[in-house]
């Protein structure tokens, strides 16, 4: 049969040799499918026995080849799937080549190349810490096994990864990068002679190892040229720009000799951006090249350089192609980044010609710009990996929503039904954009679930807290504690224990911590490779549903904040719903909101002046609508963007005696959709019974374990809970000695906690947050390991939960996503099924948490014993805050003792 002849053809290839040649005989001429076709015909991707190491290596090598192809076409979804499919085999090979320096060149080669390519994909998607770790692993393997021809390219990636990590931390070291790449260049030239590699007249048919070495040299030069360009832009330095062009010319010389079309495109594109006079000629050349993405970008630049309607027509055509591709594939690469720039340029071209057009044509083009921008935004639906999604969202999707919201808000000023319809449309856009990520997560039938946390030692520890520590803590419990607090005059120093005593790690320890947190983030992303989440369709009638809710709950007022502006938050506004009516407030300068968020520190509660600033900026503009016709029985505030980091419940009107949360019952929500349509409004009043389980993780600090006053979970002691319905992980006070379900805060403890399906869940311990790597978010200390937001989302299940309190410093802080979205533990807890959620935004006093959480828990037991069987956590928290406000405390003490607001 003819098909047998094709199979015979494929079987003649030496597969190891094909993989070893892939970098320079298939990737360089962009002939990936040639090699991949052969690899598929010989079933190189098929799972094999772990005992057959050569077969495992061939499988890992085949996946590496396909990851390279996926990266070249910017299909990072496929690349991540390839990584996930081969990760176990790659890890097994890594163990082998690390343990045995004589394991074999091919095994070491595919291991190093797989690690390096995995790092590139992480790099593309913004996971720079994980990328740097993978790059360093690749270099380590290649160096140990003397794969000298791979090292130039891999070391170049290490330098770039370290630089991006420093840039992400807010301290970019461009000079360090230039010095490192310059030293690498000299090292390559020095070592070339030793290995017999000609760097002058390059033979295109030189041995594959020589050509791979030279390709790595070209990569180093290209990265050095980019770094010099960045420095020239920063310093406005013509000398650096000229040096960048010279280095780029050398890179092109090598790439042309090798036939490396991709690197030629990169270098010529770099030169065109740096040399405007040569740009048209260079882009015409690239538009005819074999690299598909390069042709698109070249067409884009050529269209931009044209003028008038010709530019408009070409950019519109290109935009239509990109929208069509995005809708068909929903990928995270080519269509998103190229489309975003093309869209902006199309809008600019239309604005430039608008003055010379008749009214009809101008309106048609202006409407087309708005429509295409929105179609582009709507085309991105799939959550592939969280950082990739956030990047695509913040750069591409959200700006179009912000602009469209601004347009609808402006047109909603019209009177009558037309203005109302525009306002309702604007509200729908607010919900569709800023609630999107959370709602995408909630819309799935079942969240992917990871294995439990790894053990940190062979003997997981449980701690019995000494009686002396419990006695020392007694000063923070009961009515006597409040009375003592009230009489503490301004001249007296209170002994304060804060849940913020986190060790400030540095050097290797800090790097290891960051690497572990990044690993958890990556683990979280990869879980969605097997369980992709499709976007939730926007509810066009959400404004009507919120109106209906407030008609049926006339004591409730819902205030939904939103940002808007031309592609970036320029203003803050709010929709206020009361008794079926919807009012809107606009025009709050967003710069004032950002300044307020930055000035509120996290080492203690805000001072009264800051609380008054919160009122003045965020509550005063909406207050007349909120209290019409009278102050509500329940105020629901829905934050956005920087507001998630501002303690809104402490807003303090200058004429008032107490902060907002002590004036009336209030709560927060992540979106109006979640509150009304997703049923989180039902958390206001909940049935409780004697069978409710209370689970707690108590991470006692060294002081408490040593018998002194310290963090030890005192909020559990006076809750009125029956010991048989309690489960405690970590540490146990003498007052809880009757609790029999007592486990270490480890794998087994988490399994027991999930089996209990606790109606109430409390964490008492320390928290951490590294502002230099804010994208990793906060974490909780588990005495040797961490509990991260990613672990909560995919390792914890709280299907019957009514109340969760994370009593650790900064637990309520989330990573800034530039998407207006809630993040951090709050998002993860909601995804895990938590009920009402309380988390502080600052380094809280231990006594404040004891005196707040204890009464909240006790109120649920009081509802059981009274026979009512209905628990209202919002009302219970309000009553506690009213009680504290009535003690006559100084403002700085009062705000400390109102440590959080509940999210419903």
Secondary structure, DSSP 8 states (H G I E B T S, - for coil): -HHHHHHHHHHTS-HHHHHHHIIIIIITTT-HHHHHHHHHHTTTTS---TT-HHHHHHHHHHHHHHHHHHHHTT-HHHHHHHHHHHHHHHHHHHHHHHH-TTS-HHHHHHHHHHHHHHHHHHHHTT-HHHHHHHHHHHHHHHHHTT-HHHHHHHHHHHHHHHHHHHHHTT---HHHHHHHHHHHHHHHHHHHHHHT--SSS--TTS-HHHHHHHHHHHHHHHHHHHHHHHHHHHHT-HHHHHHHHHHHHHHHHHHHHHT-HHHHHHHHHHHHHH-HHHHHHHHHHHHTSS-HHHHHHHHHHHHHHS-HHHHHHHHHHHHHHHHHHHHHH--SSHHHHHHHHHHHHHHHHHHHHGGGS-HHHHHHHHHHHHHHHHHHHHT---B-SHHHHHHHIIIIIHHHHHHHHHHHHHHTTSSHHHHHHHHHHHHHHHHHHHTHHHHHHHHSSS---------SSSS---EE--HHHHHHHGGGSHHHHHHHHHT--TTS-----BTT------HHHHHHHHHHHHHHHHHHHHHHHHS-B------TTHHHHHHHHHHH-TTEEEEEEEEESSSS--EEEEEEEETTEEEEEEEEEHHHHHHHHHHS-SSS---HHHHHHHIIIIIHHHHHHHTSSS--SEEEEE--GGGGGS-GGG---TT-SS-HHHHS-EEEES-HIIIIISSGGGGGSEE--TT--EEEEE---HHHHTTSS--S-GGGTTS---GGGEEEEEEE-GGGTT--EEE-SSHHHHHHHHHHT-SEEEEES-EE--GGGGGG--EEE-SSSEEEHHHHHHH---TT-SEEEEESTTTT-----SSS---HHHHHHHHHT--EEEE-SS--BHHHHHHHHHHHHHHHHHHHHTS--EE-HHHHHHHHHHHHHTT---HHHHHHT----EE-
